[in-house]
Amino acid sequence: MRLVLLGAPGAGKGTQAAFLKERHGLAHISTGDIFRHNLKNNTPLGLEAKKYMDAGELVPDEIVMKMVGEKLNGFAPDEGFMLDGFPRTVGQAEFLETISKLDGVILFHVPDEEIVRRLSSRAVCRDCGHVTSRLENDKCPSCGGELYTRDDDNEATIRSRLKVFHEQTEALEDFYRERNLLFEIDAAKHPEEVFEQVLAVLSHDKD
Ligand code: AP5
């Protein structure tokens, strides 16, 4: 199964990807995580991406497409994956069509003010990378590790990311709707209820 998880920043794509990875063993490819991993290791790619990420802007298509192309090259034709945070522009979606077929695109709908609330309290574990909320935990609920706040999770950058989503990524809804690949879910509910909708979508045979 080859899926794209589509939605605004903070819509819960990473949270649902973790559930799906556990349930279906699907490889999780998050372009944001790849950039953050590169940044942690001070690679030229990470340092270049940081300029855009800190401003809440998109990293240029050429850089992202090269990175994703190399990553997907390592997959056998029958191997499944979930793309989280890619594509984000029509150019990236057209590029993806040239390198892989998709089984579906799951669109997570969440109102903007709920996004701001979620991202303002998001916390990530320094040790295992688990994502949680400071409203619920002050230590990692998975391994007990220390939590940190992502540099781009401040209100000004969150609002820039939302603006970029509406201006550049929302067009992908029609792009995938026209290809009969789009499945829309209400992601403003509790994570487990959202996951039930995701599982319902995956068991649905789209004709
Ligand atoms: P990226 O890392 O992809 O960030 P994003 O799209 O902004 O999405 P997030 O990871 O922030 O959110 P998410 O939807 O995974 O939500 P999460 O599950 O964590 O990208 C970062 C940057 O990298 C971009 O701004 C850009 O600069 C660059 N970049 C990346 N890909 C690119 C590309 N393709 N092209 C160009 N540039 C690119 O959940 C959020 C919070 O909500 C958590 O605290 C979680 O616990 C909580 N939560 C989750 N679900 C629920 C729920 N149902 N109810 C209540 N709370 C919930």
Boltz pocket constraint, residues with backbone or C-beta under 6 A from the ligand:
constraints:
  - pocket:
      binder: B
      contacts: [[A, 7], [A, 8], [A, 9], [A, 10], [A, 11], [A, 12], [A, 13], [A, 14], [A, 15], [A, 16], [A, 30], [A, 31], [A, 32], [A, 33], [A, 35], [A, 49], [A, 52], [A, 53], [A, 54], [A, 56], [A, 57], [A, 58], [A, 59], [A, 60], [A, 64], [A, 84], [A, 85], [A, 86], [A, 87], [A, 88], [A, 92], [A, 118], [A, 119], [A, 121], [A, 122], [A, 123], [A, 131], [A, 132], [A, 133], [A, 161], [A, 187], [A, 188], [A, 189], [A, 190], [A, 191], [A, 192], [A, 194]]
      max_distance: 6.0
